[in-house]
Amino acid sequence: MTNKTIMQYFEWYLPENSLHWKRTIAQAAALRESGINIVWLPPAYKGAAGAASVGYDVYDMYDLGEFSQKGTIATKYGTKEDYLAAVKALQEQGIQVLCDVVLNHRMGADDTEQVTVVEELGTNRNQDITGKQQITAWTKFNFPGRANVYSDFCWNVSHFSGTDWDESSKRNGIFRFDGKCWNRDTDTENGNYDYLMGADLDTDNPEVIAETRNWGTWYQDTVHMDGFRMDAVKHISFGFCKDWIAAMRSYANNRQKELFVVGEYWTNEIDKLTHYLDMTEHSLCLFDVPLHFRFLQAATSDGNFDMAKLYENTLTQRAPEQAVTFVDNHDTQPGQALCSFIPAWFKPIAYALILLRATGTPCVFYGDYYGIPHDNVSPVPQLTRLLKIRERYAYGAEHLFFDDSSLVGFTREGDEEHPDSGVAVLLTDKEGGSKRMYLGERFAGCRMVDALENISGTVTIEGDGWGTFSVKGGSVSVWVMELAWEYLYLNN
């Protein structure tokens, strides 16, 4: 079986020229050739910022770049026709498509309503700081530009729990609507982190439950995606998410299709992630946010991070089958609210770890693959080569050698399904050195080379399957069989 490899196919500062779907079509074959077999596309529906919207300021989820709304027909990424063509082009290359789904909030309402609210403390949403008061809230969504095409459902104040803007006084706050409560099965940061932004969906409301399911089935019928990336799940009722995923999978299964689902739960606390998996009956994967922060610690500790503990309290350690590993994403890139961008020198090390280990499903960031011109960030050196190594060689039983505070590594024995597979990976956040690692007796007498060309020469595997591998300081070396790598190199 081929390794699953995801690419997040966007970054925050893509040009606002409505050409991204066409770019996707043009790159589909190259993505498959590079070893990518799952692509996560950005939110495709109309956002409050119109042609400038990245997609998380959700306005109309039925408008995929088809109707004149928010000053544009096309989204930042293109038209509905382009979007559907992009999905088809990827799937024709054997690439599965994940669609980004935002079920937490709505923004850019068409009109206001008078609503009674209680203002709450921003750092503790369980603490009221006012009595009841009237505000003017942007809560009416009538979608006049779409004129009831696909759905005649219109959102109003009854469908929301709260908001953060009073139009009458022109001020921000955390305003909980009178008679509504925040969902209790959400993250406990800020006391209760149900509220995030915009008009917050009341996921206890039967009409909201029905409408989000109706939209989900319409979206499946329209786009024919292979799965979902779910945004901001820490802020949405855990039970609501579990039930929505079950409904979407049931609908897909009736059409003989499975849905891969990964959720974004942004926390460095592993117990919160495992609790969420338990509460949702392990119905989805999660991004391994703790591992991302371990990478950041290792890269910014001047060689004083204990690499032997790199995977301690990560999802890859605690729930490897449900861990989607990543180095960076659109939220962690420079200029964003969650900016925690991994320094360039450590990027090849981090990518070797997520791409070549046996645990976790890796997700490659568009900005690392193509660069981020907005911030003069170059593509990660050797990332394309690491992807090819993953596709060809990273198979079989894994042996870990995380037994030193700086010099650590692992090996993969390979398997019969992938001829010449097997790999030895050695890395360090400090000085270079050597480590004896077990690769497998079938490699006895084989000569290995560093496919990243950081170390010259060869390593010959001993009769018992062990070999002594080397790495330069602050670097990673990836050792594969010499003849196999020469063949791959000459034919690519």
DACORPE-V430721 format. One record per helix or strand. SS is the DSSP state (H for helix, E for strand). FROM is the first residue (numbers start at 1). LEN is the number of residues. If there is no record, write none. Layout:
[[SS	FROM	LEN] [SS	FROM	LEN]]
//
This chain:
[[E	5	4] [H	20	15] [E	38	4] [E	46	2] [H	50	3] [E	58	3] [E	69	1] [E	72	1] [H	80	13] [E	96	6] [E	105	2] [E	111	11] [E	124	18] [E	155	1] [H	157	3] [E	160	7] [E	171	7] [E	199	3] [H	206	18] [E	227	4] [H	233	3] [H	238	16] [E	260	4] [H	270	10] [E	285	3] [H	289	11] [H	307	3] [H	315	4] [H	320	3] [E	323	4] [H	344	13] [E	361	5] [H	366	5] [E	372	1] [H	373	3] [E	377	1] [H	383	11] [E	398	4] [E	407	6] [E	415	1] [E	418	1] [E	423	6] [E	433	6] [H	441	3] [E	447	4] [E	458	3] [E	466	6] [E	476	6] [H	482	9]]
//
